[in-house]
Amino acid sequence: MLIEMRRLVKDYMRDAERVRALDCVDLVIGQGEYVAVMGPSGSGKSTLMNLIGCLDTPTEGTYRLSGRDVGQLADDDLAAIRNREIGFVFQTFNLLPRASAARNVELPLLYAGLPTGERRARVQESLETVGLSDRTQHKPNQLSGGQRQRVAIARALVNEPSIILADEPTGNLDSRTGAEILGVFDALHAAGNTLVMVTHDDDVAHHARRIVRLRDGRIESDVRAGGGVA
């Protein structure tokens, strides 16, 4: 399995009080799945996303990513996994404002130490995948919101990650542009990519093939498209 979480617990300290954000979560996601994570505010969605993305480690339980126990890895190893194995897409795009689209997409490859020729080829391929091959030298302020999110998706793809994690990817977009971005995700899933998307929007979630709902740090339901239990 690509993602395997067993009895996962995450606690935080808040004003000297221990708060349990995730409580004995069991979750398995296979290669090529498209999963939406939903739940009310405070349900544990963001905490789960941070753990999947190796931005945090569990308090108890185990999280294995491609067979590796994330909880046992050092910070440098976690950083390497985030760069190589996980592509992040954020609601706010998180692009460098003074850098071109191509330069923004190239950043993960610079951190990975790839040679110039390979970097350029991968950047071009990623921008072509999201339909922006004619916008490579445009800076973010020269692009629409939808185009900026496409650049962010191209950046997430460029290292050929095991997982694409999307946090409210249509939250800053109008409905028409949001639908275009969801079309990009549909195409990425059809091409065999693994996608995990946090959203509060039912219409957005139903683009996924599986919906996991959280409440009070626990999985309330886990249902595949068509109504089958995962």
C-alpha positions as CSV (number, residue, x, y, z in Angstrom):
1,M,0.0,0.0,0.0
2,L,1.1,3.5,-0.7
3,I,-0.3,5.0,2.5
4,E,-0.9,2.9,5.6
5,M,-2.0,4.4,8.9
6,R,-2.7,2.2,11.9
7,R,-4.2,3.5,15.2
8,L,-2.8,6.9,14.4
9,V,-2.9,9.5,17.2
10,K,-1.9,13.1,17.1
11,D,-1.9,15.3,20.3
12,Y,-1.1,19.0,20.6
13,M,-0.5,21.1,23.7
14,R,-2.8,24.2,23.9
15,D,-2.5,26.4,27.0
16,A,-0.9,23.6,29.0
17,E,-3.8,21.3,28.0
18,R,-3.4,18.3,25.8
19,V,-5.7,18.3,22.8
20,R,-6.2,15.2,20.7
21,A,-6.5,16.2,17.0
22,L,-6.6,12.6,15.7
23,D,-7.8,9.6,17.7
24,C,-6.9,6.1,16.6
25,V,-7.2,6.6,12.8
26,D,-6.9,3.7,10.5
27,L,-6.6,4.6,6.8
28,V,-5.1,2.8,3.8
29,I,-4.8,4.4,0.4
30,G,-3.5,2.5,-2.6
31,Q,-1.5,3.7,-5.6
32,G,-3.7,5.5,-8.1
33,E,-6.6,6.4,-5.8
34,Y,-8.4,9.7,-5.8
35,V,-9.5,10.5,-2.2
36,A,-11.3,13.5,-0.8
37,V,-11.1,14.2,2.9
38,M,-14.0,16.1,4.4
39,G,-15.2,17.2,7.8
40,P,-16.3,20.2,9.9
41,S,-13.8,22.7,11.3
42,G,-11.8,21.0,14.1
43,S,-12.5,17.5,12.8
44,G,-8.8,16.8,12.1
45,K,-8.6,17.3,8.3
46,S,-5.6,19.6,8.4
47,T,-3.8,17.4,10.9
48,L,-4.3,14.4,8.8
49,M,-3.1,16.3,5.7
50,N,0.1,17.4,7.6
51,L,0.8,13.8,8.6
52,I,0.2,12.4,5.1
53,G,2.5,15.1,3.8
54,C,5.3,14.4,6.3
55,L,5.0,18.0,7.7
56,D,4.4,16.4,11.1
57,T,4.8,13.0,12.8
58,P,2.3,11.0,14.9
59,T,2.2,11.0,18.7
60,E,1.2,7.3,18.7
61,G,0.5,4.7,16.1
62,T,2.2,4.1,12.7
63,Y,2.2,5.8,9.4
64,R,4.0,3.9,6.6
65,L,4.5,5.7,3.2
66,S,5.6,3.3,0.5
67,G,6.6,0.9,3.3
68,R,8.7,3.3,5.3
69,D,7.7,4.1,8.9
70,V,7.5,7.9,8.8
71,G,7.5,8.2,12.6
72,Q,11.0,6.8,12.8
73,L,12.6,9.1,10.2
74,A,14.9,12.0,11.0
75,D,14.1,15.6,9.9
76,D,16.4,15.5,6.9
77,D,14.8,12.2,5.7
78,L,11.3,13.7,6.1
79,A,12.4,16.8,4.1
80,A,13.8,14.5,1.3
81,I,10.5,12.6,1.2
82,R,8.5,15.9,1.0
83,N,10.6,17.0,-2.0
84,R,10.7,13.7,-3.9
85,E,7.5,11.8,-2.9
86,I,4.8,14.4,-2.3
87,G,3.5,17.2,-4.5
88,F,1.7,20.0,-2.6
89,V,-1.1,22.1,-4.1
90,F,-2.4,24.9,-1.8
91,Q,-5.5,27.1,-1.8
92,T,-3.3,30.3,-1.9
93,F,-1.0,28.9,-4.7
94,N,2.2,29.8,-2.8
95,L,4.1,31.0,-5.8
96,L,7.2,33.2,-5.8
97,P,5.8,36.6,-7.1
98,R,9.0,37.7,-8.8
99,A,9.7,34.4,-10.5
100,S,8.4,33.2,-13.9
101,A,6.0,30.2,-14.1
102,A,8.9,28.1,-15.3
103,R,11.1,29.2,-12.4
104,N,8.4,28.4,-9.9
105,V,7.9,25.0,-11.3
106,E,11.6,24.3,-11.4
107,L,12.2,25.0,-7.6
108,P,11.7,21.4,-6.4
109,L,14.1,20.2,-9.0
110,L,16.8,22.7,-7.8
111,Y,16.4,21.3,-4.3
112,A,16.7,17.8,-5.7
113,G,20.0,18.7,-7.5
114,L,18.9,17.7,-11.0
115,P,21.1,18.9,-13.9
116,T,20.0,21.9,-16.0
117,G,19.0,20.0,-19.1
118,E,16.8,17.5,-17.2
119,R,15.2,20.4,-15.2
120,R,14.2,22.3,-18.3
121,A,12.7,19.2,-19.9
122,R,10.7,18.3,-16.9
123,V,9.5,21.9,-16.3
124,Q,8.3,22.1,-19.9
125,E,6.5,18.7,-19.7
126,S,4.8,19.7,-16.5
127,L,3.6,23.0,-17.8
128,E,2.3,21.3,-21.0
129,T,0.4,18.8,-18.8
130,V,-1.6,21.6,-17.2
131,G,-2.0,23.5,-20.5
132,L,0.4,26.4,-19.8
133,S,3.2,25.8,-22.3
134,D,2.6,29.3,-23.7
135,R,2.9,31.0,-20.3
136,T,6.3,29.7,-19.2
137,Q,7.9,33.2,-18.8
138,H,4.8,34.9,-17.3
139,K,5.0,36.0,-13.6
140,P,2.1,35.2,-11.2
141,N,0.7,38.8,-11.5
142,Q,0.4,38.3,-15.2
143,L,-1.7,35.2,-14.8
144,S,-5.3,34.6,-13.8
145,G,-6.2,32.7,-10.6
146,G,-6.8,29.5,-12.5
147,Q,-3.5,29.8,-14.4
148,R,-1.7,30.4,-11.1
149,Q,-3.2,27.3,-9.7
150,R,-2.2,25.4,-12.8
151,V,1.4,26.6,-12.2
152,A,1.1,25.3,-8.7
153,I,-0.1,21.9,-10.0
154,A,2.7,21.8,-12.5
155,R,5.2,22.4,-9.6
156,A,3.6,19.6,-7.6
157,L,3.9,17.2,-10.6
158,V,7.5,18.1,-11.7
159,N,9.3,15.7,-9.4
160,E,6.9,12.8,-10.4
161,P,5.7,12.3,-6.8
162,S,4.0,9.3,-5.3
163,I,1.2,11.5,-4.0
164,I,-0.4,14.8,-4.9
165,L,-1.8,16.5,-1.8
166,A,-4.3,19.3,-2.5
167,D,-5.6,21.5,0.3
168,E,-8.8,23.3,-0.7
169,P,-7.4,23.7,-4.3
170,T,-10.5,25.6,-5.6
171,G,-11.1,27.7,-2.5
172,N,-9.8,30.9,-4.0
173,L,-11.4,30.4,-7.4
174,D,-14.7,31.2,-8.9
175,S,-17.0,28.3,-9.8
176,R,-16.1,28.2,-13.5
177,T,-12.3,28.3,-12.9
178,G,-12.7,25.8,-10.0
179,A,-14.4,23.4,-12.4
180,E,-11.4,23.8,-14.8
181,I,-8.9,22.9,-12.1
182,L,-11.0,19.9,-11.1
183,G,-10.9,18.8,-14.7
184,V,-7.1,18.9,-14.5
185,F,-7.2,16.7,-11.4
186,D,-9.6,14.3,-13.2
187,A,-7.1,14.0,-16.0
188,L,-4.2,13.5,-13.6
189,H,-6.1,10.7,-11.9
190,A,-6.9,9.1,-15.2
191,A,-3.2,9.2,-16.0
192,G,-2.5,7.1,-12.9
193,N,-1.6,9.7,-10.3
194,T,-2.6,9.3,-6.6
195,L,-4.5,12.4,-5.3
196,V,-5.6,13.2,-1.8
197,M,-7.7,16.4,-1.5
198,V,-9.0,18.2,1.5
199,T,-12.2,20.1,0.8
200,H,-15.3,21.4,2.6
201,D,-17.3,21.5,-0.7
202,D,-19.5,18.4,-1.5
203,D,-19.5,19.2,-5.2
204,V,-15.7,19.3,-5.2
205,A,-15.4,16.1,-3.1
206,H,-17.6,14.2,-5.5
207,H,-15.0,14.5,-8.3
208,A,-12.9,12.0,-6.1
209,R,-13.5,8.3,-6.3
210,R,-13.6,7.9,-2.5
211,I,-14.7,10.3,0.3
212,V,-13.3,10.0,3.8
213,R,-15.3,12.1,6.4
214,L,-13.7,13.0,9.7
215,R,-15.4,14.1,12.9
216,D,-13.8,14.8,16.3
217,G,-10.5,13.3,15.1
218,R,-12.0,10.0,14.0
219,I,-13.1,8.6,10.7
220,E,-16.9,8.9,10.5
221,S,-17.3,7.3,7.1
222,D,-15.2,6.1,4.2
223,V,-17.2,5.5,1.0
224,R,-16.2,4.8,-2.6
225,A,-18.0,6.3,-5.6
226,G,-21.2,4.4,-6.2
227,G,-21.8,4.0,-2.4
228,G,-19.5,1.1,-1.5
229,V,-17.7,1.2,1.8
230,A,-13.9,1.4,1.4
